[in-house]
Amino acid sequence: MTLTKDHNSSAISATQAPSSGEEGEGAERLSALAVVRKIDELIARGRLVPGQRLVEADLMADLGANRTVVREALRFLAGDGVVELIPNRGGRIRKIDAQRLGDMLDVFSGIFRAAMEKLGSKPIGQDTRKAFEAAFDRIARAASHGSAHDQLDAVFDFHTLIYRRCGNDYFAEALDRLHIHYYIRQAAFEGFLYEGFDLIGTYTRVTEALIRGDMDQAYEILKPGIDRLAVHLRSQRS
């Protein structure tokens, strides 16, 4: 899929679209969810930015979905605050609200704590240990040589690994529903995030705690940073 970006026009241009062979009401709901996930993915990668338009006709052609499915997906994203609807035309990626993100981080912190407790309820296996070590290596590389967005992606991959390895898939679904990756990325885009966080030092200690199964210690290391970021965001004007 080849994508182009234009803030004043449709954000997506695809040379290859998935087949839409589904039929029936249930299949349409599934197709709408697929469209939501595709848009989420583009937002998380920074391919869609605040103010960018999502044109119904282009989404239909690029993603292989009909108008009903596309409108359902846009309504879903609008309900989550990610998209602003434009009557009879599609939608627009909503601009970040730093205060709202600060509030969302409080929710994120609680879900994150619950996922860590679930992860620590059983022994950490070798595969999980290796996965955390690989995720930490990506953070270290991003901190040493990558951009701010590379660092954010590496940190989110690390946190997502906790959700996906804890044994309860709903934690990852809840994180996706918050669209927290989108909001943090756009906070960085708008210059709302503060600098000076010791990524390598912090995640070295977090990784060590996770591998030995000490979830309390891992959370205690991370929570002050989450809290400081929430306070910082609430002090901003979007």
VEXMAR-500725 format. One record per residue: residue in three letters; chain; x, y, z of N, C-alpha, C, CB in turn. Coordinates in steps of 0.02 Angstrom, whole numbers. Glycine has a CB too. Layout:
// VEXMAR-500725
 res chain  neast nnorth    nup caeast canorth   caup  ceast cnorth    cup cbeast cbnorth   cbup
 Ala     A      X      Y      Z      X       Y      Z      X      Y      Z      X       Y      Z
...
***
This chain:
// VEXMAR-500725
 res chain  neast nnorth    nup caeast canorth   caup  ceast cnorth    cup cbeast cbnorth   cbup
 Met     A     43    -60      0      0       0      0     44     62      0    -48       1     61
 Thr     A     33    105    -49     72     167    -53     29    224    -30     97     179   -125
 Leu     A     53    264     17     14     317     47     43    385     31      9     308    123
 Thr     A      0    434     21     21     503     13    -16    544     65      7     529    -58
 Lys     A     11    602     82    -19     643    135    -28    714    111     24     641    198
 Asp     A    -87    741    123   -103     810    104   -152    836    155   -132     815     32
 His     A   -134    888    193   -176     912    247   -242    940    222   -140     964    287
 Asn     A   -247    960    159   -307     991    134   -350    945     92   -289    1052     93
 Ser     A   -330    883     87   -368     836     47   -367    768     81   -340     831    -25
 Ser     A   -389    717     44   -391     651     73   -322    629     94   -420     601     23
 Ala     A   -319    592    150   -254     572    177   -228    508    146   -259     565    251
 Ile     A   -271    469    114   -251     401     95   -257    390     21   -293     350    132
 Ser     A   -204    363     -8   -207     340    -77   -174    272    -79   -171     391   -125
 Ala     A   -211    221   -101   -184     153    -98   -181    124   -168   -227     110    -53
 Thr     A   -127     87   -181   -121      52   -244   -148    -18   -239    -49      51   -268
 Gln     A   -161    -41   -176   -186    -109   -167   -236   -108   -111   -129    -158   -153
 Ala     A   -296   -131   -122   -348    -132    -71   -368   -203    -56   -409     -90    -93
 Pro     A   -388   -218      6   -411    -284     23   -478   -300    -10   -417    -292     98
 Ser     A   -489   -364    -22   -553    -385    -50   -608   -379      2   -549    -457    -76
 Ser     A   -667   -359    -20   -724    -353     27   -777   -403      8   -753    -281     26
 Gly     A   -762   -467     18   -807    -520     -2   -860   -535     49   -770    -580    -16
 Glu     A   -860   -499    107   -909    -514    158   -979   -495    135   -892    -478    223
 Glu     A  -1029   -531    160  -1098    -515    145  -1137   -517    210  -1127    -564     93
 Gly     A  -1191   -478    213  -1235    -481    271  -1217   -429    323  -1234    -549    301
 Glu     A  -1264   -419    370  -1255    -367    421  -1195   -381    466  -1318    -361    463
 Gly     A  -1186   -446    488  -1130    -462    531  -1064   -448    498  -1134    -534    553
 Ala     A  -1059   -465    433   -997    -453    396   -982   -379    390  -1000    -485    328
 Glu     A  -1036   -338    382  -1025    -267    378   -996   -239    442  -1090    -231    362
 Arg     A  -1019   -265    499   -992    -241    562   -918   -259    567  -1030    -272    621
 Leu     A   -900   -320    545   -831    -341    545   -789   -297    499   -824    -414    525
 Ser     A   -816   -280    441   -780    -237    394   -771   -167    423   -818    -234    327
 Ala     A   -820   -142    458   -813     -76    489   -758    -77    540   -880     -54    521
 Leu     A   -753   -131    579   -699    -136    628   -632   -138    593   -709    -199    671
 Ala     A   -628   -173    536   -565    -175    499   -545   -105    475   -571    -222    439
 Val     A   -594    -65    453   -580       3    431   -556     45    490   -642      36    399
 Val     A   -588     37    548   -566      73    608   -494     56    624   -612      55    669
 Arg     A   -477     -7    623   -409     -29    640   -358     -3    590   -405    -105    644
 Lys     A   -377     -1    526   -331      25    476   -318    100    487   -359      14    405
 Ile     A   -370    137    501   -361     209    515   -320    219    578   -430     244    521
 Asp     A   -335    179    630   -296     182    692   -222    170    678   -323     131    743
 Glu     A   -209    120    637   -139     103    621   -104    161    586   -137      40    576
 Leu     A   -138    193    539   -108     250    503    -96    309    550   -153     271    445
 Ile     A   -142    319    597   -134     373    646    -75    358    692   -198     382    687
 Ala     A    -71    296    716    -18     277    763     51    284    731    -29     205    787
 Arg     A     54    273    665    118     279    630    134    351    608    119     234    569
 Gly     A     88    396    624    100     466    605     85    480    532    169     484    620
 Arg     A     51    434    497     34     445    427    -28    489    419     24     378    391
 Leu     A    -67    493    472   -124     539    475   -112    586    533   -192     501    483
 Val     A   -122    651    522   -106     701    572   -167    746    585    -45     744    551
 Pro     A   -167    784    640   -224     827    655   -244    872    598   -210     869    716
 Gly     A   -309    875    584   -334     917    531   -340    883    464   -291     976    524
 Gln     A   -311    824    457   -312     789    393   -381    759    379   -259     734    391
 Arg     A   -405    766    317   -471     743    299   -472    670    282   -499     783    242
 Leu     A   -529    637    298   -543     569    277   -605    572    233   -553     521    340
 Val     A   -596    564    169   -651     570    121   -683    502    110   -626     600     54
 Glu     A   -749    500    116   -784     436    111   -768    399     47   -859     448    116
 Ala     A   -772    433     -9   -761     400    -74   -691    371    -78   -772     450   -131
 Asp     A   -642    406    -53   -573     381    -54   -565    320     -9   -524     436    -35
 Leu     A   -595    323     50   -591     267     96   -624    205     66   -623     284    163
 Met     A   -681    216     32   -715     160      0   -671    126    -52   -781     184    -32
 Ala     A   -639    167    -93   -597     140   -146   -533    108   -119   -579     194   -196
 Asp     A   -502    141    -71   -437     119    -46   -442     57     -2   -404     174     -8
 Leu     A   -496     51     36   -501      -3     85   -550    -57     64   -522      25    151
 Gly     A   -583    -48      7   -627    -101    -18   -690   -109     23   -591    -165    -21
 Ala     A   -715    -55     52   -775     -57     94   -830    -15     63   -760     -33    166
 Asn     A   -893    -32     78   -947       8     50   -960     69     93  -1010     -35     44
 Arg     A  -1004    113     70  -1016     176    105  -1045    166    175  -1064     219     63
 Thr     A  -1089    117    182  -1118     104    248  -1064     85    299  -1171      48    244
 Val     A  -1018     42    277   -964      20    321   -918     78    339   -924     -36    287
 Val     A   -900    118    289   -856     175    301   -888    223    350   -838     210    236
 Arg     A   -952    238    340   -985     285    385   -990    257    456  -1056     302    359
 Glu     A  -1001    192    461  -1003     161    528   -935    167    562  -1025      87    522
 Ala     A   -882    155    524   -815     161    553   -800    232    575   -762     138    503
 Leu     A   -818    281    535   -806     351    553   -848    371    614   -823     397    493
 Arg     A   -910    346    619   -950     361    678   -919    331    741  -1022     334    669
 Phe     A   -891    272    734   -858     240    790   -798    283    813   -834     168    771
 Leu     A   -757    304    766   -699     345    783   -719    413    810   -654     354    721
 Ala     A   -775    440    784   -799     503    810   -822    495    882   -857     530    766
 Gly     A   -854    439    897   -876     426    966   -818    421   1014   -916     363    968
 Asp     A   -760    400    990   -700     395   1031   -660    461   1031   -656     339   1007
 Gly     A   -685    511    994   -651     575    994   -591    580    949   -630     592   1061
 Val     A   -581    531    905   -523     531    860   -538    569    796   -502     459    843
 Val     A   -600    566    773   -620     597    710   -677    646    722   -642     543    658
 Glu     A   -676    702    686   -732     749    684   -770    736    619   -708     824    689
 Leu     A   -834    724    623   -873     709    564   -889    772    524   -938     674    583
 Ile     A   -886    766    457   -905     819    411   -966    794    373   -845     838    361
 Pro     A  -1025    822    384  -1087     795    355  -1082    782    280  -1144     842    368
 Asn     A  -1098    719    261  -1100     697    191  -1033    700    156  -1148     740    153
 Arg     A   -979    708    193   -914     712    160   -862    666    191   -889     783    163
 Gly     A   -870    644    253   -821     601    285   -803    629    353   -759     595    242
 Gly     A   -739    637    365   -717     661    430   -650    694    427   -715     604    480
 Arg     A   -627    717    484   -562     749    490   -530    725    555   -570     827    490
 Ile     A   -465    711    552   -430     690    612   -431    747    663   -357     669    596
 Arg     A   -455    731    722   -465     783    773   -399    806    802   -510     756    829
 Lys     A   -396    870    817   -336     897    849   -332    874    921   -336     974    846
 Ile     A   -270    867    945   -259     842   1013   -284    891   1065   -184     828   1024
 Asp     A   -311    863   1118   -331     902   1177   -286    878   1234   -409     894   1194
 Ala     A   -237    919   1253   -188     898   1302   -220    883   1370   -134     951   1310
 Gln     A   -269    923   1389   -302     912   1453   -338    844   1454   -351     968   1469
 Arg     A   -370    829   1398   -405     764   1394   -355    707   1398   -446     759   1329
 Leu     A   -298    714   1366   -248     662   1369   -223    652   1440   -190     678   1322
 Gly     A   -214    707   1477   -194     700   1546   -243    658   1586   -186     768   1578
 Asp     A   -308    669   1574   -360     630   1608   -358    557   1586   -430     660   1594
 Met     A   -346    546   1521   -344     478   1496   -285    439   1525   -339     479   1420
 Leu     A   -230    474   1539   -172     440   1567   -188    411   1636   -113     487   1572
 Asp     A   -232    444   1674   -253     416   1738   -287    348   1728   -300     465   1774
 Val     A   -330    345   1677   -364     282   1661   -314    230   1638   -419     293   1608
 Phe     A   -269    252   1594   -217     207   1567   -176    177   1624   -172     245   1518
 Ser     A   -158    219   1673   -117     196   1729   -151    140   1767   -100     254   1776
 Gly     A   -217    147   1778   -254      95   1814   -258     30   1775   -323     119   1829
 Ile     A   -272     35   1710   -274     -26   1668   -206    -59   1665   -299      -9   1597
 Phe     A   -155    -18   1660    -86     -42   1655    -68    -81   1719    -37      16   1644
 Arg     A    -87    -54   1776    -72     -88   1839   -107   -155   1842    -94     -44   1898
 Ala     A   -170   -158   1821   -207    -221   1823   -175   -273   1776   -280    -210   1803
 Ala     A   -152   -251   1718   -120    -298   1671    -55   -324   1699   -107    -263   1603
 Met     A    -17   -282   1734     46    -304   1764     33   -355   1819     85    -244   1792
 Glu     A    -20   -344   1858    -37    -393   1910    -55   -460   1879    -96    -367   1953
 Lys     A    -92   -457   1824   -111    -519   1789    -49   -554   1762   -161    -504   1732
 Leu     A     -3   -515   1733     59    -544   1707     99   -578   1762    102    -489   1673
 Gly     A    100   -547   1821    139    -574   1877    106   -631   1914    155    -521   1924
 Ser     A     45   -650   1893      9    -703   1929     34   -772   1910    -65    -698   1914
 Lys     A     79   -776   1862    108    -840   1842    182   -829   1827     72    -870   1780
 Pro     A    222   -882   1828    294    -874   1815    307   -844   1746    329    -942   1821
 Ile     A    359   -802   1741    378    -773   1677    418   -824   1638    420    -707   1688
 Gly     A    390   -845   1581    422    -897   1541    481   -870   1500    372    -927   1495
 Gln     A    518   -916   1472    577    -897   1433    559   -855   1372    614    -960   1411
 Asp     A    505   -874   1338    485    -835   1279    467   -764   1298    426    -869   1244
 Thr     A    430   -756   1353    411    -689   1375    472   -649   1397    361    -693   1433
 Arg     A    519   -682   1430    581    -649   1451    619   -623   1390    625    -697   1492
 Lys     A    625   -665   1340    660    -644   1279    624   -587   1243    669    -703   1231
 Ala     A    557   -590   1245    518    -537   1212    529   -470   1247    443    -555   1213
 Phe     A    532   -469   1314    545    -406   1349    616   -381   1337    533    -416   1425
 Glu     A    663   -426   1334    732    -406   1320    737   -375   1250    780    -466   1326
 Ala     A    703   -405   1201    703    -378   1133    669   -310   1131    669    -426   1084
 Ala     A    614   -303   1168    578    -239   1170    621   -185   1202    512    -246   1208
 Phe     A    658   -204   1255    704    -156   1286    760   -136   1237    734    -185   1350
 Asp     A    786   -184   1200    839    -168   1152    815   -116   1101    863    -232   1115
 Arg     A    752   -121   1081    725     -72   1034    722     -3   1066    656     -93   1009
 Ile     A    702      0   1130    701      64   1165    771     94   1168    673      56   1236
 Ala     A    820     52   1184    889      76   1190    914    103   1123    936      19   1215
 Arg     A    899     68   1069    920      91   1002    886    157    985    904      38    948
 Ala     A    821    162   1000    784     223    984    810    281   1025    709     213    997
 Ala     A    825    269   1089    850     322   1133    919    346   1110    854     298   1205
 Ser     A    958    302   1081   1026     320   1061   1030    351    991   1071     259   1063
 His     A    987    326    946    994     346    876    929    368    842   1023     290    837
 Gly     A    872    358    875    808     371    842    779    439    857    759     319    861
 Ser     A    724    454    822    688     516    832    643    509    894    646     534    769
 Ala     A    611    565    913    564     563    969    507    515    954    536     634    983
 His     A    483    513    892    429     468    874    453    395    875    400     485    805
 Asp     A    515    383    856    543     315    862    543    293    934    614     312    833
 Gln     A    561    339    979    563     322   1050    492    308   1076    594     380   1090
 Leu     A    443    349   1055    374     336   1076    350    268   1052    328     391   1050
 Asp     A    365    252    989    344     187    962    375    130   1001    363     182    888
 Ala     A    439    136   1018    473      83   1055    444     74   1125    548      98   1060
 Val     A    429    130   1158    399     127   1224    329     95   1221    395     197   1256
 Phe     A    289    115   1171    223      86   1165    225     12   1149    183     123   1112
 Asp     A    273     -8   1109    281     -79   1094    297   -118   1158    336     -91   1042
 Phe     A    339    -88   1201    356    -120   1264    295   -127   1309    411     -79   1301
 His     A    256    -73   1316    197     -75   1358    144   -122   1329    167      -5   1367
 Thr     A    136   -121   1263     87    -166   1232    105   -239   1244     83    -152   1156
 Leu     A    170   -253   1248    192    -322   1261    166   -346   1329    269    -326   1259
 Ile     A    164   -301   1378    138    -320   1444     65   -340   1437    145    -261   1494
 Tyr     A     26   -302   1399    -45    -318   1389    -54   -384   1353    -80    -262   1351
 Arg     A    -13   -395   1302    -23    -454   1260      5   -517   1293     10    -443   1193
 Arg     A     50   -511   1341     79    -569   1374     46   -586   1440    152    -558   1384
 Cys     A     -2   -545   1461    -30    -555   1529    -81   -611   1531    -62    -491   1553
 Gly     A   -104   -636   1474   -152    -691   1473   -224   -671   1468   -143    -731   1534
 Asn     A   -237   -605   1460   -307    -581   1453   -308   -532   1394   -333    -546   1519
 Asp     A   -335   -554   1339   -334    -513   1278   -373   -449   1284   -361    -554   1220
 Tyr     A   -419   -446   1332   -461    -386   1337   -420   -325   1358   -517    -397   1387
 Phe     A   -364   -335   1393   -322    -278   1411   -297   -242   1348   -262    -301   1454
 Ala     A   -274   -280   1299   -251    -250   1237   -308   -216   1200   -218    -303   1191
 Glu     A   -368   -247   1202   -426    -216   1170   -444   -150   1204   -486    -264   1171
 Ala     A   -439   -149   1270   -454     -87   1307   -405    -32   1290   -454    -100   1383
 Leu     A   -342    -50   1282   -291      -1   1263   -305     27   1194   -220     -32   1265
 Asp     A   -324    -18   1148   -341       4   1080   -400     51   1082   -355     -57   1035
 Arg     A   -449     35   1124   -510      76   1128   -494    147   1153   -561      42   1175
 Leu     A   -445    153   1196   -425     219   1220   -389    260   1166   -381     212   1281
 His     A   -362    227   1115   -323     261   1063   -266    301   1094   -369     307   1020
 Ile     A   -238    273   1148   -188     310   1185   -126    324   1143   -168     273   1248
 His     A   -110    277   1098    -51     286   1054    -61    347   1010    -38     222   1011
 Tyr     A   -121    352    982   -136     410    940   -129    475    978   -208     404    912
 Tyr     A   -157    478   1037   -157     540   1075    -86    560   1097   -202     535   1135
 Ile     A    -47    512   1119     21     528   1140     62    552   1080     55     466   1173
 Arg     A     53    518   1023     89     539    963     72    610    943     74     491    904
 Gln     A      8    626    947    -12     694    927      9    745    979    -87     697    915
 Ala     A     15    725   1042     42     770   1093    115    787   1075     38     739   1163
 Ala     A    152    737   1052    220     750   1031    221    796    970    257     684   1016
 Phe     A    175    782    923    170     823    862    157    896    879    115     795    816
 Glu     A    115    907    930     97     975    949    148   1006    998     28     976    981
 Gly     A    198    968   1019    249     994   1064    228    996   1136    267    1062   1043
 Phe     A    180    953   1156    155     954   1225    198    912   1272     84     929   1226
 Leu     A    238    866   1246    276     821   1289    340    854   1314    292     756   1253
 Tyr     A    359    836   1374    420     865   1402    479    819   1388    412     877   1478
 Glu     A    540    846   1390    600     807   1378    636    794   1444    647     845   1329
 Gly     A    689    755   1440    730     743   1499    716    677   1534    720     798   1547
 Phe     A    672    635   1506    657     570   1536    712    521   1518    587     544   1513
 Asp     A    739    486   1567    794     438   1557    765    371   1534    835     428   1622
 Leu     A    756    364   1469    725     303   1442    766    241   1458    716     309   1367
 Ile     A    831    243   1444    872     183   1451    877    163   1524    943     194   1422
 Gly     A    890    210   1568    896     194   1639    831    168   1667    918     254   1677
 Thr     A    776    201   1650    711     181   1677    691    111   1652    657     231   1657
 Tyr     A    697    100   1587    673      36   1560    723    -21   1572    659      43   1487
 Thr     A    785     -5   1587    830     -57   1611    804    -86   1676    902     -30   1621
 Arg     A    786    -42   1723    761     -64   1788    693    -97   1781    756      -5   1836
 Val     A    650    -70   1738    584    -101   1728    591   -171   1699    541     -57   1682
 Thr     A    633   -179   1649    643    -245   1618    669   -295   1668    691    -240   1558
 Glu     A    717   -275   1708    744    -320   1759    690   -341   1808    802    -286   1797
 Ala     A    648   -293   1829    594    -309   1876    543   -356   1845    560    -246   1900
 Leu     A    524   -344   1782    476    -386   1748    502   -458   1741    458    -358   1680
 Ile     A    564   -465   1722    592    -531   1710    595   -572   1774    662    -524   1680
 Arg     A    607   -539   1830    608    -577   1893    538   -583   1925    655    -544   1943
 Gly     A    487   -554   1890    419    -561   1913    398   -513   1967    408    -629   1937
 Asp     A    437   -459   1976    422    -410   2028    381   -353   1997    487    -382   2060
 Met     A    316   -364   1990    272    -316   1957    263   -253   1999    205    -347   1942
 Asp     A    263   -260   2064    257    -201   2107    314   -152   2095    255    -221   2181
 Gln     A    375   -179   2093    433    -137   2081    431   -106   2012    497    -178   2089
 Ala     A    412   -144   1961    409    -118   1893    359    -60   1889    389    -173   1843
 Tyr     A    301    -68   1920    251     -16   1918    273     46   1957    185     -42   1947
 Glu     A    306     36   2014    331      92   2053    382    133   2015    361      67   2118
 Ile     A    420    100   1972    469     136   1931    435    178   1878    517      86   1898
 Leu     A    381    151   1848    349     185   1792    297    237   1813    316     134   1748
 Lys     A    262    225   1868    205     268   1885    224    341   1895    173     242   1947
 Pro     A    279    359   1928    295     430   1935    302    466   1869    359     438   1975
 Gly     A    329    433   1818    336     464   1752    268    475   1720    379     421   1708
 Ile     A    223    426   1727    155     433   1700    119    491   1734    115     368   1708
 Asp     A    126    494   1800     93     548   1838    121    617   1819    102     536   1914
 Arg     A    186    622   1812    216     687   1793    193    708   1725    293     682   1794
 Leu     A    188    660   1678    165     677   1611     93    701   1613    172     616   1565
 Ala     A     51    668   1653    -20     689   1658    -25    760   1685    -59     640   1703
 Val     A     13    775   1737     12     843   1765     37    894   1714     55     846   1830
 His     A     90    876   1679    118     921   1628     68    935   1573    183     891   1598
 Leu     A     33    883   1551    -15     892   1497    -73    936   1519    -41     824   1474
 Arg     A    -96    927   1580   -151     968   1604   -133   1042   1610   -176     942   1671
 Ser     A    -68   1056   1611    -46    1126   1616    -41   1159   1548     20    1130   1652
 Gln     A    -50   1121   1495    -43    1147   1427   -108   1175   1401    -17    1093   1380
 Arg     A   -102   1217   1350   -160    1242   1314   -156   1216   1243   -165    1320   1314
 Ser     A   -206   1177   1224   -205    1148   1157   -231   1198   1106   -247    1084   1155
***
